[in-house]
């Protein structure tokens, strides 16, 4: 979401880019422009995805890519540690350390 507005893009969804992990290459980097150009993406579509990629924390990129084959759940997280991120600003979200 940007300014509480969905960044939904039908072309991006129909091209199969639904999750952040879908734009990651095998080494957790962004897929190249050629991958997106082959799917007839405009430069603005590509830059939108690059913006999402660039704002994703490096550790999250690794987890997102590796997580495709990893369905482990941390059962040690208490309900008190869980926060509703839809009611948080980006400063609050990024200030919470990832354990």
Secondary structure as UniProt FT lines:
FT   TURN            3..4
FT   HELIX           10..14
FT   TURN            15..16
FT   HELIX           20..23
FT   TURN            26..27
FT   HELIX           33..38
FT   TURN            39..40
FT   HELIX           43..55
FT   HELIX           58..66
FT   HELIX           67..69
FT   TURN            75..76
FT   HELIX           79..81
FT   HELIX           85..87
FT   HELIX           90..95
//
